[in-house]
């Protein structure tokens, strides 16, 4: 992954890695809502972390699966992308 992760890409990852369907436009509008409001639990977020690490050659901090909101997760992932660039 060469570019920052977007809310739209996160919505696609939520579907692919956790089986949670989220409308990307809604996710973009509600970045500060808890993942639980979208039906994503900690195991689902762990699946997203695994997907990013395994298929996008990223190494995320060990606490990445503890993020509570999409904004928090995107900020963490994208700060990692910038740091690794």
PDB file of N, CA, C and O in Angstrom:
ATOM      1  N   UNK A   1       0.849  -1.171   0.000  1.00  0.00           N
ATOM      2  CA  UNK A   1       0.000   0.000   0.000  1.00  0.00           C
ATOM      3  C   UNK A   1       0.893   1.233   0.000  1.00  0.00           C
ATOM      4  O   UNK A   1       1.631   1.479   0.954  1.00  0.00           O
ATOM      5  N   UNK A   2       0.818   1.990  -1.062  1.00  0.00           N
ATOM      6  CA  UNK A   2       1.669   3.162  -1.200  1.00  0.00           C
ATOM      7  C   UNK A   2       0.982   4.439  -0.730  1.00  0.00           C
ATOM      8  O   UNK A   2       1.649   5.401  -0.351  1.00  0.00           O
ATOM      9  N   UNK A   3      -0.323   4.450  -0.754  1.00  0.00           N
ATOM     10  CA  UNK A   3      -1.084   5.643  -0.397  1.00  0.00           C
ATOM     11  C   UNK A   3      -1.808   5.433   0.919  1.00  0.00           C
ATOM     12  O   UNK A   3      -1.895   4.324   1.445  1.00  0.00           O
ATOM     13  N   UNK A   4      -2.318   6.531   1.425  1.00  0.00           N
ATOM     14  CA  UNK A   4      -3.070   6.451   2.672  1.00  0.00           C
ATOM     15  C   UNK A   4      -4.369   5.672   2.464  1.00  0.00           C
ATOM     16  O   UNK A   4      -4.969   5.696   1.389  1.00  0.00           O
ATOM     17  N   UNK A   5      -4.775   4.990   3.516  1.00  0.00           N
ATOM     18  CA  UNK A   5      -6.035   4.255   3.526  1.00  0.00           C
ATOM     19  C   UNK A   5      -7.178   5.244   3.650  1.00  0.00           C
ATOM     20  O   UNK A   5      -7.151   6.124   4.511  1.00  0.00           O
ATOM     21  N   UNK A   6      -8.180   5.107   2.798  1.00  0.00           N
ATOM     22  CA  UNK A   6      -9.346   6.000   2.833  1.00  0.00           C
ATOM     23  C   UNK A   6     -10.506   5.316   3.547  1.00  0.00           C
ATOM     24  O   UNK A   6     -10.483   4.110   3.791  1.00  0.00           O
ATOM     25  N   UNK A   7     -11.507   6.103   3.873  1.00  0.00           N
ATOM     26  CA  UNK A   7     -12.711   5.552   4.484  1.00  0.00           C
ATOM     27  C   UNK A   7     -13.392   4.566   3.534  1.00  0.00           C
ATOM     28  O   UNK A   7     -13.934   3.553   3.976  1.00  0.00           O
ATOM     29  N   UNK A   8     -13.368   4.856   2.245  1.00  0.00           N
ATOM     30  CA  UNK A   8     -13.971   3.938   1.265  1.00  0.00           C
ATOM     31  C   UNK A   8     -13.241   2.592   1.258  1.00  0.00           C
ATOM     32  O   UNK A   8     -13.869   1.535   1.198  1.00  0.00           O
ATOM     33  N   UNK A   9     -11.924   2.645   1.320  1.00  0.00           N
ATOM     34  CA  UNK A   9     -11.144   1.407   1.358  1.00  0.00           C
ATOM     35  C   UNK A   9     -11.383   0.661   2.672  1.00  0.00           C
ATOM     36  O   UNK A   9     -11.433  -0.569   2.692  1.00  0.00           O
ATOM     37  N   UNK A  10     -11.526   1.399   3.752  1.00  0.00           N
ATOM     38  CA  UNK A  10     -11.823   0.759   5.034  1.00  0.00           C
ATOM     39  C   UNK A  10     -13.174   0.059   4.977  1.00  0.00           C
ATOM     40  O   UNK A  10     -13.317  -1.052   5.487  1.00  0.00           O
ATOM     41  N   UNK A  11     -14.164   0.695   4.364  1.00  0.00           N
ATOM     42  CA  UNK A  11     -15.476   0.068   4.218  1.00  0.00           C
ATOM     43  C   UNK A  11     -15.362  -1.248   3.438  1.00  0.00           C
ATOM     44  O   UNK A  11     -15.996  -2.242   3.794  1.00  0.00           O
ATOM     45  N   UNK A  12     -14.557  -1.246   2.381  1.00  0.00           N
ATOM     46  CA  UNK A  12     -14.352  -2.472   1.598  1.00  0.00           C
ATOM     47  C   UNK A  12     -13.640  -3.538   2.430  1.00  0.00           C
ATOM     48  O   UNK A  12     -13.967  -4.721   2.339  1.00  0.00           O
ATOM     49  N   UNK A  13     -12.669  -3.119   3.239  1.00  0.00           N
ATOM     50  CA  UNK A  13     -11.971  -4.071   4.113  1.00  0.00           C
ATOM     51  C   UNK A  13     -12.899  -4.636   5.180  1.00  0.00           C
ATOM     52  O   UNK A  13     -12.792  -5.808   5.542  1.00  0.00           O
ATOM     53  N   UNK A  14     -13.805  -3.809   5.682  1.00  0.00           N
ATOM     54  CA  UNK A  14     -14.766  -4.287   6.676  1.00  0.00           C
ATOM     55  C   UNK A  14     -15.610  -5.409   6.089  1.00  0.00           C
ATOM     56  O   UNK A  14     -15.917  -6.384   6.775  1.00  0.00           O
ATOM     57  N   UNK A  15     -15.985  -5.273   4.823  1.00  0.00           N
ATOM     58  CA  UNK A  15     -16.771  -6.308   4.145  1.00  0.00           C
ATOM     59  C   UNK A  15     -15.919  -7.548   3.889  1.00  0.00           C
ATOM     60  O   UNK A  15     -16.342  -8.668   4.179  1.00  0.00           O
ATOM     61  N   UNK A  16     -14.726  -7.348   3.348  1.00  0.00           N
ATOM     62  CA  UNK A  16     -13.876  -8.466   2.948  1.00  0.00           C
ATOM     63  C   UNK A  16     -13.337  -9.249   4.148  1.00  0.00           C
ATOM     64  O   UNK A  16     -13.391 -10.479   4.163  1.00  0.00           O
ATOM     65  N   UNK A  17     -12.824  -8.547   5.138  1.00  0.00           N
ATOM     66  CA  UNK A  17     -12.127  -9.220   6.237  1.00  0.00           C
ATOM     67  C   UNK A  17     -13.024  -9.564   7.418  1.00  0.00           C
ATOM     68  O   UNK A  17     -12.708 -10.462   8.199  1.00  0.00           O
ATOM     69  N   UNK A  18     -14.154  -8.849   7.553  1.00  0.00           N
ATOM     70  CA  UNK A  18     -14.997  -9.077   8.724  1.00  0.00           C
ATOM     71  C   UNK A  18     -16.438  -9.415   8.373  1.00  0.00           C
ATOM     72  O   UNK A  18     -17.232  -9.745   9.253  1.00  0.00           O
ATOM     73  N   UNK A  19     -16.779  -9.334   7.093  1.00  0.00           N
ATOM     74  CA  UNK A  19     -18.139  -9.663   6.676  1.00  0.00           C
ATOM     75  C   UNK A  19     -19.168  -8.629   7.092  1.00  0.00           C
ATOM     76  O   UNK A  19     -20.360  -8.929   7.161  1.00  0.00           O
ATOM     77  N   UNK A  20     -18.714  -7.405   7.370  1.00  0.00           N
ATOM     78  CA  UNK A  20     -19.617  -6.334   7.796  1.00  0.00           C
ATOM     79  C   UNK A  20     -19.797  -5.359   6.639  1.00  0.00           C
ATOM     80  O   UNK A  20     -18.841  -4.717   6.202  1.00  0.00           O
ATOM     81  N   UNK A  21     -21.022  -5.253   6.150  1.00  0.00           N
ATOM     82  CA  UNK A  21     -21.303  -4.354   5.045  1.00  0.00           C
ATOM     83  C   UNK A  21     -21.633  -2.970   5.581  1.00  0.00           C
ATOM     84  O   UNK A  21     -22.553  -2.796   6.380  1.00  0.00           O
ATOM     85  N   UNK A  22     -20.868  -1.997   5.127  1.00  0.00           N
ATOM     86  CA  UNK A  22     -21.053  -0.602   5.529  1.00  0.00           C
ATOM     87  C   UNK A  22     -21.058   0.238   4.259  1.00  0.00           C
ATOM     88  O   UNK A  22     -20.195   0.068   3.397  1.00  0.00           O
ATOM     89  N   UNK A  23     -22.009   1.131   4.141  1.00  0.00           N
ATOM     90  CA  UNK A  23     -22.045   2.051   3.010  1.00  0.00           C
ATOM     91  C   UNK A  23     -20.889   3.033   3.191  1.00  0.00           C
ATOM     92  O   UNK A  23     -20.789   3.706   4.217  1.00  0.00           O
ATOM     93  N   UNK A  24     -20.028   3.107   2.193  1.00  0.00           N
ATOM     94  CA  UNK A  24     -18.821   3.933   2.295  1.00  0.00           C
ATOM     95  C   UNK A  24     -19.150   5.392   2.591  1.00  0.00           C
ATOM     96  O   UNK A  24     -18.456   6.036   3.378  1.00  0.00           O
ATOM     97  N   UNK A  25     -20.205   5.919   1.965  1.00  0.00           N
ATOM     98  CA  UNK A  25     -20.584   7.315   2.210  1.00  0.00           C
ATOM     99  C   UNK A  25     -20.970   7.527   3.674  1.00  0.00           C
ATOM    100  O   UNK A  25     -20.647   8.557   4.265  1.00  0.00           O
ATOM    101  N   UNK A  26     -21.655   6.552   4.246  1.00  0.00           N
ATOM    102  CA  UNK A  26     -22.052   6.657   5.655  1.00  0.00           C
ATOM    103  C   UNK A  26     -20.823   6.611   6.561  1.00  0.00           C
ATOM    104  O   UNK A  26     -20.727   7.370   7.526  1.00  0.00           O
ATOM    105  N   UNK A  27     -19.895   5.728   6.248  1.00  0.00           N
ATOM    106  CA  UNK A  27     -18.677   5.631   7.040  1.00  0.00           C
ATOM    107  C   UNK A  27     -17.911   6.952   6.985  1.00  0.00           C
ATOM    108  O   UNK A  27     -17.408   7.419   8.007  1.00  0.00           O
ATOM    109  N   UNK A  28     -17.820   7.552   5.804  1.00  0.00           N
ATOM    110  CA  UNK A  28     -17.124   8.833   5.659  1.00  0.00           C
ATOM    111  C   UNK A  28     -17.770   9.926   6.506  1.00  0.00           C
ATOM    112  O   UNK A  28     -17.078  10.796   7.035  1.00  0.00           O
ATOM    113  N   UNK A  29     -19.082   9.882   6.635  1.00  0.00           N
ATOM    114  CA  UNK A  29     -19.801  10.896   7.412  1.00  0.00           C
ATOM    115  C   UNK A  29     -19.747  10.632   8.915  1.00  0.00           C
ATOM    116  O   UNK A  29     -19.964  11.542   9.715  1.00  0.00           O
ATOM    117  N   UNK A  30     -19.461   9.400   9.295  1.00  0.00           N
ATOM    118  CA  UNK A  30     -19.518   9.026  10.718  1.00  0.00           C
ATOM    119  C   UNK A  30     -18.191   8.443  11.196  1.00  0.00           C
ATOM    120  O   UNK A  30     -18.172   7.410  11.866  1.00  0.00           O
ATOM    121  N   UNK A  31     -17.104   9.088  10.863  1.00  0.00           N
ATOM    122  CA  UNK A  31     -15.780   8.570  11.223  1.00  0.00           C
ATOM    123  C   UNK A  31     -15.546   8.505  12.733  1.00  0.00           C
ATOM    124  O   UNK A  31     -14.706   7.736  13.199  1.00  0.00           O
ATOM    125  N   UNK A  32     -16.284   9.308  13.494  1.00  0.00           N
ATOM    126  CA  UNK A  32     -16.086   9.314  14.939  1.00  0.00           C
ATOM    127  C   UNK A  32     -17.062   8.405  15.677  1.00  0.00           C
ATOM    128  O   UNK A  32     -17.028   8.328  16.905  1.00  0.00           O
ATOM    129  N   UNK A  33     -17.924   7.722  14.946  1.00  0.00           N
ATOM    130  CA  UNK A  33     -18.829   6.753  15.561  1.00  0.00           C
ATOM    131  C   UNK A  33     -18.030   5.506  15.930  1.00  0.00           C
ATOM    132  O   UNK A  33     -17.041   5.183  15.271  1.00  0.00           O
ATOM    133  N   UNK A  34     -18.444   4.824  16.954  1.00  0.00           N
ATOM    134  CA  UNK A  34     -17.760   3.596  17.351  1.00  0.00           C
ATOM    135  C   UNK A  34     -17.917   2.508  16.311  1.00  0.00           C
ATOM    136  O   UNK A  34     -18.946   2.421  15.640  1.00  0.00           O
ATOM    137  N   UNK A  35     -16.893   1.678  16.179  1.00  0.00           N
ATOM    138  CA  UNK A  35     -16.995   0.551  15.250  1.00  0.00           C
ATOM    139  C   UNK A  35     -18.204  -0.317  15.579  1.00  0.00           C
ATOM    140  O   UNK A  35     -18.815  -0.898  14.682  1.00  0.00           O
ATOM    141  N   UNK A  36     -18.551  -0.409  16.866  1.00  0.00           N
ATOM    142  CA  UNK A  36     -19.696  -1.227  17.266  1.00  0.00           C
ATOM    143  C   UNK A  36     -20.999  -0.725  16.647  1.00  0.00           C
ATOM    144  O   UNK A  36     -21.921  -1.511  16.427  1.00  0.00           O
ATOM    145  N   UNK A  37     -21.083   0.573  16.365  1.00  0.00           N
ATOM    146  CA  UNK A  37     -22.282   1.118  15.728  1.00  0.00           C
ATOM    147  C   UNK A  37     -22.438   0.627  14.287  1.00  0.00           C
ATOM    148  O   UNK A  37     -23.530   0.668  13.722  1.00  0.00           O
ATOM    149  N   UNK A  38     -21.346   0.169  13.712  1.00  0.00           N
ATOM    150  CA  UNK A  38     -21.373  -0.384  12.353  1.00  0.00           C
ATOM    151  C   UNK A  38     -21.456  -1.912  12.371  1.00  0.00           C
ATOM    152  O   UNK A  38     -21.531  -2.545  11.318  1.00  0.00           O
ATOM    153  N   UNK A  39     -21.442  -2.497  13.566  1.00  0.00           N
ATOM    154  CA  UNK A  39     -21.512  -3.948  13.694  1.00  0.00           C
ATOM    155  C   UNK A  39     -20.164  -4.636  13.660  1.00  0.00           C
ATOM    156  O   UNK A  39     -20.089  -5.852  13.488  1.00  0.00           O
ATOM    157  N   UNK A  40     -19.089  -3.861  13.824  1.00  0.00           N
ATOM    158  CA  UNK A  40     -17.747  -4.433  13.806  1.00  0.00           C
ATOM    159  C   UNK A  40     -17.240  -4.594  15.225  1.00  0.00           C
ATOM    160  O   UNK A  40     -17.204  -3.633  15.993  1.00  0.00           O
ATOM    161  N   UNK A  41     -16.848  -5.817  15.574  1.00  0.00           N
ATOM    162  CA  UNK A  41     -16.305  -6.063  16.911  1.00  0.00           C
ATOM    163  C   UNK A  41     -14.783  -6.176  16.844  1.00  0.00           C
ATOM    164  O   UNK A  41     -14.186  -6.010  15.781  1.00  0.00           O
ATOM    165  N   UNK A  42     -14.168  -6.459  17.980  1.00  0.00           N
ATOM    166  CA  UNK A  42     -12.705  -6.499  18.040  1.00  0.00           C
ATOM    167  C   UNK A  42     -12.120  -7.606  17.168  1.00  0.00           C
ATOM    168  O   UNK A  42     -11.033  -7.439  16.614  1.00  0.00           O
ATOM    169  N   UNK A  43     -12.812  -8.718  17.039  1.00  0.00           N
ATOM    170  CA  UNK A  43     -12.320  -9.794  16.165  1.00  0.00           C
ATOM    171  C   UNK A  43     -12.380  -9.377  14.697  1.00  0.00           C
ATOM    172  O   UNK A  43     -11.498  -9.721  13.910  1.00  0.00           O
ATOM    173  N   UNK A  44     -13.414  -8.642  14.340  1.00  0.00           N
ATOM    174  CA  UNK A  44     -13.509  -8.137  12.977  1.00  0.00           C
ATOM    175  C   UNK A  44     -12.399  -7.147  12.672  1.00  0.00           C
ATOM    176  O   UNK A  44     -11.822  -7.160  11.584  1.00  0.00           O
ATOM    177  N   UNK A  45     -12.103  -6.288  13.643  1.00  0.00           N
ATOM    178  CA  UNK A  45     -11.021  -5.329  13.446  1.00  0.00           C
ATOM    179  C   UNK A  45      -9.680  -6.046  13.365  1.00  0.00           C
ATOM    180  O   UNK A  45      -8.801  -5.638  12.606  1.00  0.00           O
ATOM    181  N   UNK A  46      -9.523  -7.096  14.130  1.00  0.00           N
ATOM    182  CA  UNK A  46      -8.309  -7.908  14.054  1.00  0.00           C
ATOM    183  C   UNK A  46      -8.170  -8.518  12.653  1.00  0.00           C
ATOM    184  O   UNK A  46      -7.065  -8.616  12.120  1.00  0.00           O
ATOM    185  N   UNK A  47      -9.286  -8.923  12.069  1.00  0.00           N
ATOM    186  CA  UNK A  47      -9.267  -9.443  10.698  1.00  0.00           C
ATOM    187  C   UNK A  47      -8.820  -8.389   9.699  1.00  0.00           C
ATOM    188  O   UNK A  47      -8.092  -8.696   8.756  1.00  0.00           O
ATOM    189  N   UNK A  48      -9.249  -7.150   9.900  1.00  0.00           N
ATOM    190  CA  UNK A  48      -8.835  -6.051   9.025  1.00  0.00           C
ATOM    191  C   UNK A  48      -7.350  -5.788   9.182  1.00  0.00           C
ATOM    192  O   UNK A  48      -6.645  -5.584   8.194  1.00  0.00           O
ATOM    193  N   UNK A  49      -6.869  -5.790  10.421  1.00  0.00           N
ATOM    194  CA  UNK A  49      -5.440  -5.604  10.685  1.00  0.00           C
ATOM    195  C   UNK A  49      -4.644  -6.699   9.982  1.00  0.00           C
ATOM    196  O   UNK A  49      -3.632  -6.419   9.339  1.00  0.00           O
ATOM    197  N   UNK A  50      -5.098  -7.937  10.103  1.00  0.00           N
ATOM    198  CA  UNK A  50      -4.433  -9.061   9.457  1.00  0.00           C
ATOM    199  C   UNK A  50      -4.420  -8.922   7.944  1.00  0.00           C
ATOM    200  O   UNK A  50      -3.413  -9.213   7.299  1.00  0.00           O
ATOM    201  N   UNK A  51      -5.523  -8.482   7.383  1.00  0.00           N
ATOM    202  CA  UNK A  51      -5.610  -8.264   5.936  1.00  0.00           C
ATOM    203  C   UNK A  51      -4.592  -7.221   5.488  1.00  0.00           C
ATOM    204  O   UNK A  51      -3.897  -7.420   4.491  1.00  0.00           O
ATOM    205  N   UNK A  52      -4.502  -6.121   6.211  1.00  0.00           N
ATOM    206  CA  UNK A  52      -3.541  -5.073   5.855  1.00  0.00           C
ATOM    207  C   UNK A  52      -2.106  -5.566   5.991  1.00  0.00           C
ATOM    208  O   UNK A  52      -1.262  -5.277   5.143  1.00  0.00           O
ATOM    209  N   UNK A  53      -1.834  -6.299   7.042  1.00  0.00           N
ATOM    210  CA  UNK A  53      -0.470  -6.783   7.263  1.00  0.00           C
ATOM    211  C   UNK A  53      -0.077  -7.870   6.267  1.00  0.00           C
ATOM    212  O   UNK A  53       1.041  -7.864   5.753  1.00  0.00           O
ATOM    213  N   UNK A  54      -0.973  -8.788   5.997  1.00  0.00           N
ATOM    214  CA  UNK A  54      -0.646  -9.924   5.134  1.00  0.00           C
ATOM    215  C   UNK A  54      -0.682  -9.596   3.642  1.00  0.00           C
ATOM    216  O   UNK A  54       0.155 -10.084   2.882  1.00  0.00           O
ATOM    217  N   UNK A  55      -1.627  -8.789   3.223  1.00  0.00           N
ATOM    218  CA  UNK A  55      -1.816  -8.564   1.796  1.00  0.00           C
ATOM    219  C   UNK A  55      -1.343  -7.206   1.308  1.00  0.00           C
ATOM    220  O   UNK A  55      -1.335  -6.942   0.105  1.00  0.00           O
ATOM    221  N   UNK A  56      -0.948  -6.342   2.238  1.00  0.00           N
ATOM    222  CA  UNK A  56      -0.486  -5.013   1.840  1.00  0.00           C
ATOM    223  C   UNK A  56       0.897  -4.719   2.417  1.00  0.00           C
ATOM    224  O   UNK A  56       1.348  -3.573   2.408  1.00  0.00           O
ATOM    225  N   UNK A  57       1.561  -5.745   2.912  1.00  0.00           N
ATOM    226  CA  UNK A  57       2.925  -5.634   3.427  1.00  0.00           C
ATOM    227  C   UNK A  57       3.091  -4.499   4.432  1.00  0.00           C
ATOM    228  O   UNK A  57       4.083  -3.770   4.404  1.00  0.00           O
ATOM    229  N   UNK A  58       2.115  -4.358   5.315  1.00  0.00           N
ATOM    230  CA  UNK A  58       2.197  -3.340   6.356  1.00  0.00           C
ATOM    231  C   UNK A  58       2.474  -4.004   7.690  1.00  0.00           C
ATOM    232  O   UNK A  58       2.082  -5.149   7.917  1.00  0.00           O
ATOM    233  N   UNK A  59       3.141  -3.296   8.558  1.00  0.00           N
ATOM    234  CA  UNK A  59       3.312  -3.740   9.936  1.00  0.00           C
ATOM    235  C   UNK A  59       2.669  -2.673  10.806  1.00  0.00           C
ATOM    236  O   UNK A  59       3.144  -1.540  10.875  1.00  0.00           O
ATOM    237  N   UNK A  60       1.591  -3.047  11.465  1.00  0.00           N
ATOM    238  CA  UNK A  60       0.862  -2.096  12.306  1.00  0.00           C
ATOM    239  C   UNK A  60       1.249  -2.306  13.770  1.00  0.00           C
ATOM    240  O   UNK A  60       1.674  -3.396  14.153  1.00  0.00           O
ATOM    241  N   UNK A  61       1.101  -1.272  14.579  1.00  0.00           N
ATOM    242  CA  UNK A  61       1.397  -1.412  16.000  1.00  0.00           C
ATOM    243  C   UNK A  61       0.527  -2.498  16.629  1.00  0.00           C
ATOM    244  O   UNK A  61      -0.577  -2.760  16.151  1.00  0.00           O
ATOM    245  N   UNK A  62       1.009  -3.126  17.687  1.00  0.00           N
ATOM    246  CA  UNK A  62       0.254  -4.215  18.320  1.00  0.00           C
ATOM    247  C   UNK A  62      -1.128  -3.810  18.827  1.00  0.00           C
ATOM    248  O   UNK A  62      -2.010  -4.658  18.965  1.00  0.00           O
ATOM    249  N   UNK A  63      -1.321  -2.540  19.101  1.00  0.00           N
ATOM    250  CA  UNK A  63      -2.611  -2.105  19.630  1.00  0.00           C
ATOM    251  C   UNK A  63      -3.579  -1.630  18.541  1.00  0.00           C
ATOM    252  O   UNK A  63      -4.604  -1.026  18.857  1.00  0.00           O
ATOM    253  N   UNK A  64      -3.275  -1.890  17.280  1.00  0.00           N
ATOM    254  CA  UNK A  64      -4.126  -1.425  16.177  1.00  0.00           C
ATOM    255  C   UNK A  64      -5.549  -1.954  16.302  1.00  0.00           C
ATOM    256  O   UNK A  64      -6.502  -1.258  15.949  1.00  0.00           O
ATOM    257  N   UNK A  65      -5.701  -3.169  16.795  1.00  0.00           N
ATOM    258  CA  UNK A  65      -7.045  -3.745  16.902  1.00  0.00           C
ATOM    259  C   UNK A  65      -7.830  -3.168  18.072  1.00  0.00           C
ATOM    260  O   UNK A  65      -8.985  -3.539  18.280  1.00  0.00           O
ATOM    261  N   UNK A  66      -7.229  -2.277  18.832  1.00  0.00           N
ATOM    262  CA  UNK A  66      -7.929  -1.644  19.953  1.00  0.00           C
ATOM    263  C   UNK A  66      -8.558  -0.302  19.580  1.00  0.00           C
ATOM    264  O   UNK A  66      -9.205   0.329  20.416  1.00  0.00           O
ATOM    265  N   UNK A  67      -8.380   0.132  18.361  1.00  0.00           N
ATOM    266  CA  UNK A  67      -8.985   1.393  17.927  1.00  0.00           C
ATOM    267  C   UNK A  67     -10.497   1.292  18.077  1.00  0.00           C
ATOM    268  O   UNK A  67     -11.086   0.243  17.815  1.00  0.00           O
ATOM    269  N   UNK A  68     -11.109   2.364  18.492  1.00  0.00           N
ATOM    270  CA  UNK A  68     -12.544   2.352  18.761  1.00  0.00           C
ATOM    271  C   UNK A  68     -13.388   2.972  17.645  1.00  0.00           C
ATOM    272  O   UNK A  68     -14.581   2.689  17.532  1.00  0.00           O
ATOM    273  N   UNK A  69     -12.771   3.810  16.831  1.00  0.00           N
ATOM    274  CA  UNK A  69     -13.525   4.488  15.768  1.00  0.00           C
ATOM    275  C   UNK A  69     -12.782   4.372  14.439  1.00  0.00           C
ATOM    276  O   UNK A  69     -11.569   4.161  14.416  1.00  0.00           O
ATOM    277  N   UNK A  70     -13.509   4.511  13.343  1.00  0.00           N
ATOM    278  CA  UNK A  70     -12.836   4.518  12.040  1.00  0.00           C
ATOM    279  C   UNK A  70     -11.769   5.605  11.934  1.00  0.00           C
ATOM    280  O   UNK A  70     -10.698   5.364  11.378  1.00  0.00           O
ATOM    281  N   UNK A  71     -12.050   6.806  12.464  1.00  0.00           N
ATOM    282  CA  UNK A  71     -11.057   7.881  12.390  1.00  0.00           C
ATOM    283  C   UNK A  71      -9.776   7.502  13.132  1.00  0.00           C
ATOM    284  O   UNK A  71      -8.673   7.725  12.632  1.00  0.00           O
ATOM    285  N   UNK A  72      -9.926   6.935  14.313  1.00  0.00           N
ATOM    286  CA  UNK A  72      -8.763   6.517  15.100  1.00  0.00           C
ATOM    287  C   UNK A  72      -7.949   5.476  14.333  1.00  0.00           C
ATOM    288  O   UNK A  72      -6.720   5.542  14.304  1.00  0.00           O
ATOM    289  N   UNK A  73      -8.633   4.519  13.714  1.00  0.00           N
ATOM    290  CA  UNK A  73      -7.952   3.475  12.952  1.00  0.00           C
ATOM    291  C   UNK A  73      -7.263   4.054  11.716  1.00  0.00           C
ATOM    292  O   UNK A  73      -6.102   3.745  11.446  1.00  0.00           O
ATOM    293  N   UNK A  74      -7.976   4.889  10.971  1.00  0.00           N
ATOM    294  CA  UNK A  74      -7.390   5.497   9.778  1.00  0.00           C
ATOM    295  C   UNK A  74      -6.175   6.350  10.136  1.00  0.00           C
ATOM    296  O   UNK A  74      -5.160   6.316   9.440  1.00  0.00           O
ATOM    297  N   UNK A  75      -6.282   7.113  11.220  1.00  0.00           N
ATOM    298  CA  UNK A  75      -5.151   7.937  11.645  1.00  0.00           C
ATOM    299  C   UNK A  75      -3.945   7.072  11.993  1.00  0.00           C
ATOM    300  O   UNK A  75      -2.816   7.399  11.627  1.00  0.00           O
ATOM    301  N   UNK A  76      -4.182   5.978  12.693  1.00  0.00           N
ATOM    302  CA  UNK A  76      -3.093   5.078  13.077  1.00  0.00           C
ATOM    303  C   UNK A  76      -2.450   4.443  11.847  1.00  0.00           C
ATOM    304  O   UNK A  76      -1.227   4.451  11.706  1.00  0.00           O
ATOM    305  N   UNK A  77      -3.269   3.900  10.970  1.00  0.00           N
ATOM    306  CA  UNK A  77      -2.754   3.250   9.762  1.00  0.00           C
ATOM    307  C   UNK A  77      -2.006   4.264   8.890  1.00  0.00           C
ATOM    308  O   UNK A  77      -0.903   3.989   8.417  1.00  0.00           O
ATOM    309  N   UNK A  78      -2.602   5.411   8.685  1.00  0.00           N
ATOM    310  CA  UNK A  78      -1.999   6.394   7.788  1.00  0.00           C
ATOM    311  C   UNK A  78      -0.752   7.029   8.373  1.00  0.00           C
ATOM    312  O   UNK A  78       0.150   7.397   7.621  1.00  0.00           O
ATOM    313  N   UNK A  79      -0.670   7.170   9.673  1.00  0.00           N
ATOM    314  CA  UNK A  79       0.584   7.655  10.260  1.00  0.00           C
ATOM    315  C   UNK A  79       1.681   6.613  10.106  1.00  0.00           C
ATOM    316  O   UNK A  79       2.861   6.947  10.006  1.00  0.00           O
ATOM    317  N   UNK A  80       1.282   5.359  10.088  1.00  0.00           N
ATOM    318  CA  UNK A  80       2.227   4.268   9.867  1.00  0.00           C
ATOM    319  C   UNK A  80       2.711   4.260   8.415  1.00  0.00           C
ATOM    320  O   UNK A  80       3.886   4.001   8.153  1.00  0.00           O
ATOM    321  N   UNK A  81       1.800   4.544   7.466  1.00  0.00           N
ATOM    322  CA  UNK A  81       2.165   4.601   6.044  1.00  0.00           C
ATOM    323  C   UNK A  81       3.165   5.729   5.819  1.00  0.00           C
ATOM    324  O   UNK A  81       4.161   5.547   5.120  1.00  0.00           O
ATOM    325  N   UNK A  82       2.902   6.894   6.410  1.00  0.00           N
ATOM    326  CA  UNK A  82       3.773   8.048   6.260  1.00  0.00           C
ATOM    327  C   UNK A  82       5.146   7.761   6.890  1.00  0.00           C
ATOM    328  O   UNK A  82       6.181   8.083   6.306  1.00  0.00           O
ATOM    329  N   UNK A  83       5.144   7.162   8.070  1.00  0.00           N
ATOM    330  CA  UNK A  83       6.386   6.852   8.756  1.00  0.00           C
ATOM    331  C   UNK A  83       7.216   5.842   7.981  1.00  0.00           C
ATOM    332  O   UNK A  83       8.446   5.893   7.997  1.00  0.00           O
ATOM    333  N   UNK A  84       6.530   4.915   7.297  1.00  0.00           N
ATOM    334  CA  UNK A  84       7.243   3.898   6.535  1.00  0.00           C
ATOM    335  C   UNK A  84       7.676   4.346   5.167  1.00  0.00           C
ATOM    336  O   UNK A  84       8.428   3.639   4.495  1.00  0.00           O
ATOM    337  N   UNK A  85       7.217   5.512   4.734  1.00  0.00           N
ATOM    338  CA  UNK A  85       7.546   6.009   3.391  1.00  0.00           C
ATOM    339  C   UNK A  85       8.971   6.509   3.300  1.00  0.00           C
ATOM    340  O   UNK A  85       9.400   6.958   2.237  1.00  0.00           O
TER     341      UNK A  85
END
